[in-house]
């Protein structure tokens, strides 16, 4: 946050105040009669901050620097709202909410402009229908809980159940395809955050990733601004015609920061001591995401806010607030995690409200078929649990369900392209992989991904097969026509024999 000196601002605005009371990083200032919310301030000792709220008798300000203040310290306005520095130089950088690099190894950020953090929400006339699929590379999400570009999907679940693994995988998959991805870490502990940043920074396409982070020891004023900064950066690239993904990790922590500030301000507490306007605060932030008209086409800001649950309870105040203002949620189940399921996504309790309308006809049909198969599999498994005798048909359903769950089991750095997902599902559906063990299924998937990314002829055949097929039956028919060309790649051992 770049501001002029105290004397320069005072000379410019001719508006001065005095620190009346200090509570943590909050300043109660007497004076500043023309102050505006989110306006930058400068103290005579060099400390900086911004106006958080304006009361009848005083102005409440939040410090953003580590320089402390004392009672009676003079304060001047800047007549400038809090801004973030913007430019292509942000790509591949780790910055604070003001666009200033916090990476000692990469301290320079070349920015060309700046914008205020708290901008207006785009109107309905600026928006376009969400009609393009977002491929995260995580099979269970892409096939069971599909997302669209411009969708706001809540990532919810217990701590350490794989939520960060999923968003990191989505960031890597989308940045590989040229999408700008912004990771926003809000008041994070240093060790876990450094691990996330290292993982993203070492990725091959890290230049398409921007990290906006605040640490747990940062002031409340800085942590509160983090998601606003990330969204403003997303809007900058959106206005340049680039699709953007924004991840908020997490808005539950942001709500706690806002609650702490509000209680220190002595605002009347609401449910669970959260301020009454916490819903408005987050809904306004998330409404800035979406699919927007841009010249003759559209451009999107996809948003993945995260929130943590306690004891598997998804009915918490902030959690239900976020559910109601997003377009669905992906639920990470602690019970599935303890059973060894990876990723531990409960697709029966997860919801996507606009993602299915973005799917291709064949992917949509597969989605419906998968839902029926896995629903029947769960019911049958519960029935067999009681020791009932089963027919050959039921045994086939159980085997098919097990194979699909083995395909969904995804860990490490494996990101599955869209058309490989369709191809593998078809091979499992047509019982061509029935003899494979779980490890063999996963190894075959990895092999096909490698072939797809490194063999242009194989990629062309798979893409062509998917593009000419309108539904699952049609894909199976077309597959039989392509089988001779694909057999050598799909079943190399059988071909050699």
Secondary structure by P-SEA (a helix, b strand, c coil): cccccaaaaaaaccbbbbbcccccccccccccccccccbbbbcccbbbbbbccccccbbbbbbcccccccccbbbbbccccbbbbbcccccccccccccccccccccbbbbcccccccccccccccccccccccccccccccccccccccbbbbbcccccccaaaaaaaaaaaaaaabbbbbbbbcccccaaaaaaaaaaaaccccccbbbbbccccccaaaaaaaaaaaaaaaaaaaaabbbbbbbbccaaaaaaaaaaaaaaacccccccccccaaaaaaaaaaacccccccccbbbbbbbbbbbbbcccccccaaaaaaaaaccbbbbbbaaaaaacccccccccccccccccccccaaaaaaaaaaaaaaaaaaaaaaaacccccccaaaaaaaaaaaaaaaaacccccccccaaaaaaaaaaaaacccccccaaaaaaaaaaaaaaaaccaaaaaaaaaaaaacccaaaaaaaaaaaccccccccccccccc
